């Protein structure tokens, strides 16, 4: 396995700049998720790393070595695609063993009839079969080796694609939305399998996804991309607890963070919807300001931000309250089921803000603190 470094990568398609000076590193054995919406450049970045696309500028390093000039086959990277890319006319064993046959056998050795007559080819085929059986057993595919892809479930096809990537023990695995074709139950199972596999192998993995739940549950670190740029790279919980800017704060979290217009009068007490909150902001923050509040950081209270409850979404152990502030701004609060039973749609509420983030007009974090006498 090896470390991966992308340094100052730029990529343009026609007049559209898809990657804008992107720098990103994954340590040897790290699971790095690249998270972002469709069209943000994350898949293009992976293709540049794999050598399937050429960068207009920047460096691609694998294990410290510049591989930017090498073709894909020489980069020792295994890629797992969203579509699985399995050959329908091959068995599971043949699909898994294909990379090894391409590497270990000559063109003559791969010939269907002539290859069987060559002693060296027969020895290589035996070693390939052993390697295929070993990897297949590790992924629970040993009973499916004679089947073809059409005879497999989506989850089984995904495991075959993973086995084919694993069998040649690459320097790093590149995974591009590998679970998006699976239903919710299979996604959960496959997620656990991939993480367990990565931990067992100590493999370096770069995993592209638009699903924040996947990224947060699987990765050691998450790189959030938007508009062809990397906005923040951090461990999953750090992204949630300490977002660098409003774009990250709104993208990470479900439901998304509430973003409310705020102001700072001369006394320094932050105001939302005309109500002074128990937060002080440093003077000089560039207006207009936005107060970010996670849904679980709002609680119905006797005092606080006034709102009118529009609807309740009950989710079993918890409920979401959808409300509207006096200025028309929508707000979502996450509460317990017990709290939700005590209020009704159309009722006037007040929300106590337990924790908040402040962002300036450019979306950057601004200083926000509690007065010394206040407790959260």
N, C-alpha and C positions, 0 to 999 in steps of 0.2 A: 504494500500500500504506500501511498505518497501524499504529500501536501499538494494543494492546488492554489495557484495565485493568478488572479486576473488583474492587470495593472493598466489603468487608463484606457480601457477599451472603448472605442468609438465605432459605430456601425451606422451606415446610411443606406436606405433603399430609395433611389431616386432623390427627391427633394426632402424626404422624411428622415430625420435623424432618430433612429430607433434606440441606440445606446449612446449615452452622453457622458463620456469620461468615467466609466464604471470601474471601480477597483474593489476587489473582493477576494478574501482568502479563506481557505478551509485547511485546518491543521490535519496532519496525518491521523487517521482514525476518527475524524470528526464527522458528525451528521449535521450538515448545514442545509436548511430549507431556504429556498428563494420564493418569497411570498409576494403576490401582487395581483391586481386585476388583469383581465384579458387586455392584451395590447400594450402592456407596460414594458416589454422587452425581455422578460425573464427566459422564455424559450429560445429567443435569439441568442442570448448570452450563453446558454447551455450548448447551442449549436456551434458557436464560435469556439468554445472550449473543446468540443469534440473534433473540430476541424471541418465540420460540415458547412460552415460559413467562414469566410475570411474577414478579419477585422480591418477596418480602414486605418486604425491606429491602436497602439497599445501592445502589451506583452501577455503571452500565455505561458505560464511556468508550471511544470509538473515535477514535483520532487526537487525544486530549485533549478531545474533545467528549462531553458527556453525551447518550447516545442512549436512555436508559432509557424515555423516553416515546414513542419512535418505533416504528411498526409494523415487522414484519420486512422488508417490501419496501423500506423507507426506510433500512435500516442498511448497505446495500452490503456484505453478507456472503454468501459462497457456501458452501453446506453440502453435503457428500458423505456419504450415509448408508450404513449397512451393507447395506441391501437394494438399493442402486443407484437405486431409484425412477425407472426408465426407463419411458416410455410404450410398451407393447407394440405398438400399432397405428402408431407412428411409425417412420420410418427412423432410422438413426444420425444423418444430417445434420439431420433434423427435431428429434430429441432435443437435439442439441448447440445448434442455433440457436434453440430455444424461448425462452430468456431474452432474447435479442436481439429476437425478434419481439414479445415482450410490451412491451419498452421502446421500440422504434423505430417500431412500427406502431400506428395507431389501431385501434379496434374494426372500423371499416369496412375498413381496410387488411388486417386479418387474415381477413376473410371470403373463403372459397375462390374464389368467382367474381368478386365485385365488386372485390376487391383487385387483380386483374389489370388492371382498367380504369383504375386511378388511377396517374398518372405518378409521384407521390411514393412510392407504395407499391412500384412496380416498382423504382425507384432504391434504396429501402431494402432490398428483397429481394436485389438484386445485392450490396450491401455486406455484408449478413448472410452470403450464400453465400461471399464472399471471406474473411470472418473465420472462418467454420466450416472452410473448406478449410485455412487457415493453422494453426489449432489442431489439426485432425485430423492434418495432416502431421507436426506436432511430436510426436504421440503414436502415430504409426504406424497411424493409422486411415483414411488417405486411400483405401485400396482397399476399405473396408467401408461407405462412406457410404450406399449404397443398400440395405444389409441392415437387417433388423429385429432387436430384441434376442434373440428366440428363436433366431436363426441365429448367435449369437455365443457364444464360450466365456466362462467366468466372468471371466477376465483381460481379455478384450476389452470386456465389459460394464463392468468397473470403469474402464477407460480412457475409455469413453464418458461415464461419470458425472463423471470428472475433467475431461474436455474441456468438458462443459456448465458446470461450475463455473468453468473458466478463461476461457471465451470472452468473458465480460463484464468481465474484469479487475477483480475486487472488491477492496475494501480489505483483506480477510483471508479465508482459507479455514478453514472449520470441518469437521473430518473425524471422524465418529463410527464407530469400529470398521470402517473401510472395507475391510479385507482379511480379515475373519473368515470370509467365505464361500468363500475360495479354498483350494486344497490347498497343501501346504508348498512345492512348487516354484514355483507361481505367486505365492505370498506373497512369496518371496524376490525374484522378478523385479519384482513390482509395487512392493515396498519401494524397490528401487533406482531405479525410474522416478519415484516420487513425490519422492524426495530430489533427484534430478537436476533434475527440473522446478522444485522449490522454489528450488534454487540458481540456476537459469537465470533465473527470474522475479524473484528477490529478494523472494519473497512471504512475508507473515506467515501462519503456519500454526499452528492449535491442533488437536492430533491426540489424540483420546481412544482409549485402548486398555487392555485387561487383560493384554496380552502384553508382558512385560518385554523380550523380545528385540527386538521392534519399537521400543519406546521407546528402548532403549539404542543401537540401531543407527542410528536415524534423527534423533533430536532434538539440538538445540543444548543445551537444558535439559529436565529432566524434573521434573514436579510429581507427587509421590506423594500420593494421596488414600486415606483410609480413614475410614469412619464419618462422612462428610459434612464432613471437615476436610482441609486441606492439611497434611501432616506435614513435608515438606521439599521445597524446590525447589533443584536444583543440576545442573551438567553430569553426564552419565551416569556417567563414571568416578568423580567425586566422591561420588555416591550410593553406589557400591560400596565405595570405599576409606574413606569417612568418613561413615557413616550417623549421623544425628542421634539416632536412638532405635532400640529393639529392633524395633518394627514395620517400620520401613524396612529395617533390616538383614535381617530374615527374609523380607521380600517381594522384595527385589532380590537376585538371585543364584539360580542353578540348578545343582545342588541348593541348597536354602536353607541359610543359615548354621546351624551347630550351636548350640543354646542349652542350656547345661549349668548346673546349680545349682552355685554357688560360695560360698566363705566366706573371711573374712579373719581369721586368728588375730592375737594381739597383735604378732607379729613383722612383720606387714604383707605376708607372702608369700601370694599367692593360692593357694587350695587347691581342687581339683576331684577328686571321688572319693577324698578322703583324701590325695591326692598334692600336695606343694608344687610350684608351677610357678615358673619364673624371671621372675615379674612382681610388682611392688609396687603396691599400691592405696592411695590416700589414705584415712586413717581417717575415719569418719563417713559413709561411703556407706550409704544406707538399705537394710537387708536386707529380704527376701531378695535376693541378688545373682544375676545371670545372666552367665556368660561366653560370649561369642559367638566362634565359630571358623569361618572359612570352610573348606570341605572341602579346598581346595588348601593350607591352612596346617597340615594334619596330615600327618606323615610317620612311617612305621614306624621305630622306633629301639630301641636297647638299653635306654634309660631313658625314663621319661615316664609318661603316663596309661595304666594297664592297661586292656585291652579284650579281648573275645573276638570273633573274626571270624564273622559269621553267613552272609554270602554275598558274592560278587564279581560285579559287573556290568561286563562288558567292552564298551567302546565304541570299539574300534579303536585309536586312538592313545593312549587313556587308559583307566583303569578306576576304578570306584567301589567302595570297600570299605565294607560295611555291618557295623558292629560294635556291641557292647553293653558299657557300662561296668559295673563291679562293683555299682553302685547301680541298675542296670537301665536307665539312660538310653541311648537310641540315639545313635549318632554315625556320620557319613559322612565318609570321606576320599577325596580325588581323587588318584590316583597314576598313574605311568606304567605302560604295559603290562609293561615289564620288571620293575618292582617287584612287580606283581601276580603274576607267574609264580613268585616265590620264597616265596609264602605259600599256605596252604591253609585252606579253610573249617573252622571249629572250633578253629583255632589261637589260642593266647593271644598277644596283641600288646601292645606299648607304643607310644604315639604321642607324638612330640615336637611341641610347639606352637610354630610358627614366628612366628605373629602372632595377637593376640586383641583383643577389645573387651569392656569391662565395662559392664554396665547395672544400674541400681538397681531398686528394687521398682516404680517407676513407668515403667520402660522407658527412662528418660533415660540418656545416656552418663555414666559415672563415670570419674574419672582412673585411668589404668593406665600404668605405665612399667616399663622394664627396669632392674634394678640397674646401677650404673655399670660393674661388671666383666663383665656379661653381653653377649654378642654374638648378634645374630639373623642 
